[in-house]
Amino acid sequence: MFENLSEKLERSFKMLKGQGRITEINVAETLKDVRRALLDADVNFKIAKQFTEEIKEEALGQKILSAVKPSEMMVKIVHDHLTKLMGGENVAINLKGNPTVILIAGLQGSGKTTFAGKLALYMKSKQGKQPLLVAGDVYRPAAIDQLKVIGEQVSIPVHAEEGNMNPVKIAKAAVKEAKMKGFNTVIIDTAGRLAIDEMMMKEIAAIKDAVTPHEILFVVDSMTGQDAVNTAKEFNERLDYDGVVLTKLDGDTRGGAALSIRSVVDKPIKFVGTGEKMDALDAFHPSRMADRILGMGDIVSLVEKAQEQYDQEEARKLQKKIAKNQFDFTDFMAQIQQIKKMGNIKDLASMIPRMGKAIKNLDVDDDAFNGIEAIISSMTPDERSNPAILNGSRRKRIADGSGTTVPEVNKLVKQFEETRKMMKVMTTGKGKMRMPNMR
């Protein structure tokens, strides 16, 4: 995401490299390039102009410390203003009410129904909620079936009324059901249109009046750029929603919607969709997104994703095994499964500072671990727990069983032994991992 914008901003900052100090001339040249980068990213012209003027004013008023290079100071200033442009700080979803009623709005094709399922899973797994999905789109063919399929995928019930073409009555009935059956979160999917029309607006306003939602979220396809921003503005004027959701952000190399929408509608971006999988939904943090735009990575989000999969008891057992040099292929397979649960491999790597640019042109497939898993799965329990017995004939059998080659098996065994040695070195005599100082 933001690939093109990141590259162009990096090029802009290079203009200040080698400069002894910030001057009106070199700042003007740099910001002219920054403004062009923003416009190419489909950012509103007025917003881009105001953004660069504010940066110019701050940059020329800065007293540059001798230890800080002008280019580094400019990156810091741009980072702060990007964060401000996108809202300043994270704004959490309102979870008041029992049940909490969340109304989803947006145009057809923006990803509302998929987002409803992702949000339900997010509420269940990260907030400890018991959500109920509501099929309120009664017009789009197969919309109800789509939500039912999504509900099955995330193991969350769906309130649907086949043949009922009144979404207001459906929504009211769903809230009543939630109260009776103990669901504490109701997520209502609504109909979209190919364009804004009066019927659509009246209908969703009627649903709003009927169920008095605690949170109204407007879903927009970030890849539509300024069109998304304009649509968001029109919807807000009629619906006065509480927050914005940007879907398909992983496919948006420009970033215009994310950078413009807060300034135009004055409503926070609350969630971003970062992939096709149902768990590919993140709360939006302006500062972290500014980090990623400027190639600084997003270590905080990476650590949070790791912690979501972290089991303290299992970690203690693993540390003891490593200390005793008993880490085996079964443990190795378990660690691979943990990494896969964290999300898209390329997206995870891009959260590491400067890694985004390094892997930009690499095709990092989510199936990258399949060969390794196939090889380990073809081992017997004895072979997994005692790799030392893997002689030539055993390796040939494992290669045949996994659909790989003997050299591939040899390579994995060698990598495993090196990993085990490294992990052994990282442990103390007491079996505790030496963690790097993150401060």
C-alpha positions in Angstrom: 0.0 0.0 0.0 1.1 3.6 -0.7 4.0 2.2 -2.7 4.0 5.0 -5.4 3.6 7.8 -2.8 6.4 6.3 -0.6 8.8 6.3 -3.5 8.1 9.8 -4.6 8.4 11.2 -1.1 11.7 9.5 -0.6 12.9 11.1 -3.8 11.7 14.5 -2.6 13.7 14.2 0.7 16.9 13.4 -1.3 16.9 17.0 -2.5 17.9 18.0 1.0 20.6 15.4 1.4 24.0 17.0 1.5 22.5 20.4 2.4 24.1 22.1 5.4 20.8 23.8 6.5 17.2 24.3 5.6 16.7 27.4 3.4 13.7 28.9 1.7 15.1 27.9 -1.6 15.8 24.2 -0.9 12.5 23.8 1.1 10.6 25.3 -1.8 12.1 22.8 -4.2 11.5 19.9 -1.9 7.9 20.8 -1.1 7.1 21.4 -4.8 8.0 17.7 -5.3 6.1 16.7 -2.2 3.0 18.5 -3.5 3.4 16.8 -6.9 3.7 13.4 -5.1 0.4 14.0 -3.2 -1.4 15.1 -6.3 -0.2 11.9 -8.1 -1.6 10.0 -5.1 -5.0 11.5 -5.9 -5.0 13.8 -2.9 -7.4 16.8 -3.2 -5.5 19.8 -4.6 -6.6 22.2 -1.8 -5.5 19.7 0.8 -2.1 19.1 -0.9 -1.5 22.9 -1.1 -2.4 23.5 2.5 -0.4 20.6 3.7 2.8 21.8 2.0 2.3 25.4 3.1 2.0 24.2 6.7 5.2 22.2 6.4 7.0 25.1 4.8 6.0 27.4 7.6 7.2 24.9 10.3 10.4 23.9 8.5 11.6 27.5 8.0 10.8 28.3 11.7 12.8 25.3 13.0 16.1 25.7 14.7 18.0 22.8 13.2 20.1 20.9 15.8 23.7 20.3 14.7 23.1 16.5 15.2 20.1 16.5 12.9 20.5 16.6 9.1 18.0 18.8 7.2 16.6 15.8 5.3 16.0 14.0 8.6 14.3 17.1 10.1 12.0 17.4 7.0 11.0 13.7 7.3 10.1 14.3 10.9 8.0 17.4 10.0 6.3 15.6 7.2 5.6 12.6 9.4 3.9 14.8 12.0 1.8 16.5 9.4 0.8 13.3 7.7 -0.3 12.0 11.1 -2.4 15.1 11.7 -3.8 15.0 8.2 -5.1 11.4 8.8 -6.7 12.3 12.1 -3.9 12.5 14.7 -4.8 9.5 16.8 -6.7 6.3 16.8 -10.5 6.7 17.5 -12.0 3.4 18.8 -15.4 2.1 17.8 -18.2 3.0 20.3 -19.1 -0.2 22.2 -21.7 1.3 24.5 -25.1 -0.2 24.7 -26.4 -3.7 25.3 -26.6 -4.8 22.6 -24.2 -2.4 20.8 -25.9 -1.7 17.4 -23.5 -1.0 14.5 -25.0 0.1 11.1 -22.9 -0.4 8.0 -23.5 1.9 5.0 -21.8 2.5 1.6 -22.1 2.1 -2.2 -22.5 -1.2 -3.9 -19.2 -2.9 -4.5 -17.4 -1.0 -1.7 -17.0 -4.3 0.3 -19.8 -3.7 3.0 -20.9 -7.3 3.4 -17.3 -8.6 3.6 -16.4 -5.9 6.1 -19.5 -6.8 8.2 -18.1 -10.3 8.5 -14.6 -9.1 9.3 -15.9 -6.7 11.9 -17.9 -9.5 13.5 -14.8 -11.7 13.7 -12.8 -8.7 15.1 -15.4 -8.1 17.8 -15.5 -11.8 18.7 -11.7 -12.5 18.7 -10.3 -9.1 19.9 -13.1 -7.6 21.9 -14.6 -10.7 23.4 -18.0 -9.9 22.1 -20.9 -12.1 21.0 -22.0 -10.6 17.7 -25.0 -11.2 15.5 -24.9 -10.4 11.8 -28.0 -9.0 10.1 -28.7 -9.4 6.4 -30.3 -6.0 5.7 -29.5 -5.9 1.9 -32.7 -7.2 0.4 -32.1 -6.0 -3.2 -28.8 -7.3 -4.4 -29.0 -10.9 -5.7 -27.4 -13.4 -3.4 -26.5 -10.7 -0.8 -28.2 -12.7 2.0 -26.5 -16.0 0.9 -23.2 -14.2 0.8 -23.6 -13.0 4.4 -24.6 -16.5 5.5 -21.5 -18.0 3.9 -19.3 -15.4 5.6 -21.1 -16.1 8.9 -20.3 -19.7 8.6 -16.6 -18.9 7.8 -16.3 -16.9 11.0 -18.7 -19.0 13.1 -21.1 -16.2 13.8 -24.9 -16.4 13.4 -26.8 -14.4 10.8 -30.3 -13.0 11.2 -31.9 -13.3 7.8 -35.6 -13.2 6.7 -36.1 -14.7 3.3 -38.9 -13.0 1.4 -39.0 -10.0 3.7 -38.3 -6.9 1.6 -38.5 -4.4 4.5 -35.0 -3.8 5.9 -36.4 -1.6 8.7 -38.5 -4.5 10.1 -35.6 -6.9 9.6 -33.2 -4.6 11.6 -35.8 -4.1 14.4 -36.4 -7.9 14.6 -32.7 -8.6 14.8 -32.1 -6.2 17.7 -35.1 -7.9 19.5 -33.5 -11.3 18.8 -30.2 -10.2 20.1 -31.7 -9.0 23.4 -33.6 -12.3 23.8 -30.6 -14.6 23.0 -27.8 -12.7 24.7 -26.0 -11.3 21.7 -24.2 -8.1 22.9 -23.3 -6.7 19.4 -25.5 -6.3 16.4 -23.9 -5.6 13.0 -26.4 -4.6 10.3 -25.4 -4.9 6.7 -27.4 -2.6 4.4 -28.1 -2.3 0.7 -25.8 -0.3 -1.5 -26.3 1.4 -4.9 -24.1 2.0 -7.9 -24.6 5.7 -7.2 -26.2 7.8 -4.4 -30.0 8.0 -4.8 -32.9 9.4 -2.8 -34.5 6.0 -2.1 -31.2 4.6 -0.7 -30.8 7.6 1.6 -34.4 7.5 2.9 -34.2 3.8 3.5 -30.9 3.9 5.6 -32.2 6.9 7.4 -35.3 5.0 8.3 -33.2 2.1 9.6 -31.2 4.6 11.7 -34.3 6.0 13.2 -35.8 2.6 13.9 -32.8 1.0 15.8 -30.9 4.1 17.0 -27.4 2.7 16.3 -24.5 3.4 18.6 -22.1 3.5 15.7 -22.6 4.2 12.0 -19.7 3.2 9.8 -19.3 4.3 6.2 -17.4 1.8 4.0 -15.5 3.1 1.0 -13.3 1.4 -1.6 -9.9 3.2 -1.1 -8.9 2.3 -4.7 -11.5 4.8 -6.1 -9.5 7.7 -4.7 -11.2 11.1 -4.9 -14.5 9.5 -5.9 -14.5 7.7 -2.6 -13.9 11.0 -0.8 -16.7 12.8 -2.7 -19.1 9.9 -1.9 -18.1 10.0 1.7 -18.9 13.7 1.9 -22.4 13.3 0.4 -23.3 10.4 2.7 -22.1 12.3 5.7 -24.3 15.2 4.9 -27.3 12.9 5.0 -26.4 10.3 7.5 -23.9 12.0 9.9 -22.0 8.8 10.4 -19.4 8.2 13.1 -16.5 6.8 11.2 -15.0 5.6 7.9 -13.8 2.2 6.9 -11.3 2.0 4.0 -11.5 -1.4 2.2 -8.9 -2.8 -0.3 -6.1 -0.6 1.1 -3.7 -3.4 0.3 -4.3 -2.9 -3.4 -4.0 0.9 -3.2 -0.5 2.1 -4.2 -1.6 5.7 -4.2 -3.3 6.5 -0.9 -5.4 9.5 -1.9 -8.5 8.4 0.0 -6.7 7.7 3.2 -4.9 11.1 3.1 -7.9 13.2 2.1 -11.0 11.8 3.6 -10.5 13.0 7.2 -10.0 16.6 6.1 -13.0 16.6 3.8 -15.6 14.9 6.1 -14.0 15.6 9.5 -14.8 12.0 10.6 -12.1 9.5 11.7 -11.0 6.5 9.8 -11.7 3.7 12.2 -10.8 0.5 10.3 -8.8 -0.5 7.2 -9.1 -3.7 5.2 -5.7 -5.1 4.3 -6.4 -8.3 2.5 -9.0 -10.8 1.4 -8.9 -13.1 4.4 -11.5 -12.5 7.1 -8.9 -11.6 9.7 -7.4 -8.9 7.4 -8.9 -6.0 9.3 -6.9 -3.5 11.3 -7.9 -0.6 13.6 -6.6 2.6 11.9 -3.7 4.4 13.6 -2.6 7.6 11.8 0.9 7.7 13.2 1.6 4.1 12.3 0.3 4.7 8.8 2.5 7.7 8.4 5.4 5.5 9.5 4.6 3.1 6.7 4.2 5.8 4.1 7.6 7.2 4.9 9.2 3.7 4.8 9.7 3.5 8.6 7.8 0.2 8.9 5.2 -0.5 11.6 6.9 -2.4 14.4 4.1 -1.7 16.9 1.4 -3.4 14.7 3.8 -6.3 14.0 4.3 -6.9 17.7 0.6 -6.7 18.3 -0.1 -9.3 15.7 2.5 -11.5 17.2 1.0 -11.1 20.7 -2.4 -12.1 19.4 -1.0 -15.5 18.6 1.3 -15.7 21.7 0.5 -18.4 24.3 2.5 -17.8 27.5 2.3 -21.4 28.7 3.3 -22.8 25.3 6.2 -20.3 25.2 7.5 -21.4 28.6 7.5 -25.1 27.4 9.2 -24.1 24.2 11.9 -22.2 26.0 12.7 -25.2 28.2 12.9 -27.5 25.2 15.3 -25.0 23.5 17.5 -24.8 26.6 17.8 -28.6 26.7 18.4 -28.7 22.9 15.1 -30.6 22.5 13.5 -28.3 19.9 12.3 -30.6 17.1 10.5 -30.5 13.8 7.1 -30.7 15.5 7.9 -27.5 17.4 9.2 -26.0 14.1 5.9 -26.8 12.4 4.0 -25.2 15.3 6.0 -22.0 14.9 5.2 -21.9 11.2 1.5 -22.2 11.9 1.8 -19.3 14.4 3.5 -17.1 11.7 0.8 -17.9 9.1 -2.0 -16.9 11.5 -0.5 -13.4 11.8 -1.4 -12.6 8.2 0.0 -12.0 4.7 3.7 -12.7 4.8 4.7 -9.8 2.5 2.6 -7.4 4.5 4.2 -8.6 7.7 7.6 -8.1 6.2 6.7 -4.6 5.1 6.1 -3.6 8.8 9.8 -4.0 9.4 11.6 -0.7 8.8 13.1 -0.4 5.3 11.9 -3.9 4.4 9.0 -2.6 2.3 11.3 -1.2 -0.4 13.5 -4.2 -0.3 10.7 -6.7 -1.0 8.7 -4.5 -3.3 9.4 -6.5 -6.5 9.5 -9.9 -4.8 6.6 -12.3 -5.2 6.2 -13.4 -1.6 3.4 -16.1 -1.8 1.3 -16.9 1.2 1.9 -20.5 0.2 5.7 -20.1 0.7 5.6 -22.5 3.7 3.7 -25.2 1.9 6.8 -27.1 0.8 8.3 -27.1 4.3 5.0 -28.3 5.8 4.8 -31.1 3.2 8.3 -32.3 4.1 7.7 -32.2 7.8 4.3 -33.9 7.4 6.0 -36.8 5.5 8.3 -37.5 8.4 7.5 -40.2 11.0 7.0 -39.1 14.7 10.5 -40.5 15.5 12.1 -38.5 12.6 10.5 -35.3 13.7 11.6 -35.7 17.3 15.1 -37.0 16.4 16.4 -35.4 13.2 19.7 -37.1 13.7 18.2 -40.4 12.3 17.5 -38.8 8.9 19.8 -40.9 6.8 19.8 -41.0 3.0 17.1 -43.6 2.5 14.8 -41.8 4.9 15.3 -38.5 3.2 14.5 -40.1 -0.2 11.3 -41.5 1.2 10.3 -38.1 2.7 11.1 -36.3 -0.7 8.9 -38.8 -2.5 6.1 -38.5 0.0 6.1 -34.7 0.0 6.4 -34.2 -3.7 9.8 -32.5 -3.3 13.4 -33.4 -4.0 16.2 -34.8 -1.8 18.2 -31.5 -2.1 15.1 -29.6 -0.8 14.8 -32.0 2.1 18.6 -31.7 2.8 18.3 -27.9 2.7 15.4 -27.8 5.2 17.3 -30.2 7.6 20.4 -28.0 7.4 18.3 -24.8 8.0 16.6 -26.5 10.9 19.9 -27.5 12.6 21.2 -24.0 12.1 18.1 -22.5 13.6 18.3 -24.9 16.6 21.9 -23.9 17.2 21.0 -20.2 17.1 18.1 -20.6 19.4 20.3 -22.6 21.9 22.8 -19.7 21.8 20.1 -17.2 22.6 19.1 -19.0 25.8 20.7 -18.7 29.2 21.5 -21.6 31.4 18.2 -21.0 33.2 16.2 -21.6 30.0 15.1 -18.1 29.5 15.2 -16.3 26.1 17.5 -13.3 26.0 15.2 -10.7 24.5 16.7 -7.6 22.8 16.3 -4.3 24.6 13.5 -2.5 22.6 14.0 0.8 24.4 
